[in-house]
Amino acid sequence: MRAELTQIGVEELRTAADVDAAVKNSRGTLMIVVNSMCGCAAGKARPGIAMALRHPARPDRVATVFAGGDIEATDRARTYFGGYPPSSPSVALLRDGQLVWMLERRQIESQGADQIAAALTAAFDQFCAATPA
């Protein structure tokens, strides 16, 4: 479950300090994935994220916390998602430490992986600079 994201280059944040450092030291866009063991994470969110990360415009940094496994890191990550209730899986996009876009579990549950990828790439197009192929 963790490896599905780390194998595609997503950085794992295991502690609250890791999360704080990622948010404070990331310039540009940072995507934080709140990963989980549920079926919608396995069948929809993680595959959709993998597809979206092949898009030319993508976040400058991509990281993940694991709900239920790294509780302290997950709780800290959620403090940066002001105005949104805790949900997992979920995906947050921050620009210079400020939340600019959020995909919540309720949205993930009602979509397929391809629709999740499309939502993510639309957010990438809006908030992230294209990176050279």
N, C-alpha and C positions, 0 to 999 in steps of 0.2 A: 504494500500500500504506500509506504513512504518512498520506496524505490521507484515506483512509477513516475514520480516527479523528479527525484534526484538524478535518475538516469538520463533525463532530458535537460539537465543543467540547472534545475531549480535548487536554490540554496536552502538548506534546512536551518531554521532558527529554533534552538532547543531551550533557551532560557529567556527570561525577561530582559536581561542585559543584552542578549543577542538581538532581540527585537528593537530595543531602544537604539542600539548602535546602528542597525540597518536603517531605521527611520531617520536618525540624526545625521548619518554619514552618507546618505544617498542623495545625489543631486539628480535632478530630472525626475523620472518616473520610477516608482517602486511598486511592483505588484506583490501583494501578500495573499497567498492562498491559505485558507483555513481548511485543511484536509481532514478527512474523517474516515471511519470504517464503514459507513452506511452504503447501501446499494447505489444511491444516486451519486455518491462520490466516485464509486468504482465504474459505474456504467455510463455516467454522463459527464460529471465535472472533470475528472482527470483526463479522459480522452478528448474532451472539448478544449481543455487547456493545452494539451499537447498539439492539437491541430492549430490552435490560435498562435502558438509560439513560432510557427513556421512562417507567419505573416511578415512582410518586410518592415512594417512599423510595429515595434514592440517595446515593452518597458526597458529602461536602462538596466534595471536589476529585478530579478524575480526570486521570491523567497516563499517559504512555507512554514507553517506551524501545524502541529498535529493535535487536533482536539481529542481529549480523552487520554492522550499519551504525554504530551508536554503541556500540562495544565497551566503552569505559570507563564509560559511563552504565549499560549493562546489567549489567556486573560489579558496579558499586556498588549498583544496585538489589537484586541478588541477595543482597548482604550483609545486607539487612534481612529476608530470607525464611528465617531460621534454621531448620534442620532439614529443609529441602526441597532436593533436588538441582536444579541448573540445568536449566530446561526452557523451551522456547519453541515455541509461544506458551504463556503462562501469565498468570494474573491473581491479584494479591495485594490483600488488603484490610487496611489498617493503621488502627488507632485510636490517636491520640495517639502515633504513631511505633512502635507495637507491632503485630506481625503477629497478626491475629485469624482470618484465613480465607485459603485458598489453593485455586486451581483449576489443576491441573497439565496439561501436554500429554497425558499418558496418559488423563486424564479427558475432555479436549477431543476427542481422536481418536475416542473411542467414542460420541460424542453428536452430534446435529444442532444447528443454530443455536438452534432453539426450546428444546431441552433445556438448552443452555448459558445461554440467557436465563433460564430457570426457576431454574436453580441460582444464578445471580447475584442474581435478585430475591429469592430466599429468604434469601440472605446479606444483601442490603440490608435486608430486613425485620427481620432479627435484629440487625444492627450499625449501621444508619444511621437517622437521624431522617427522617420524611417531610418533603418540602419542598412549599410551596404551589405549586399549578399555575398 
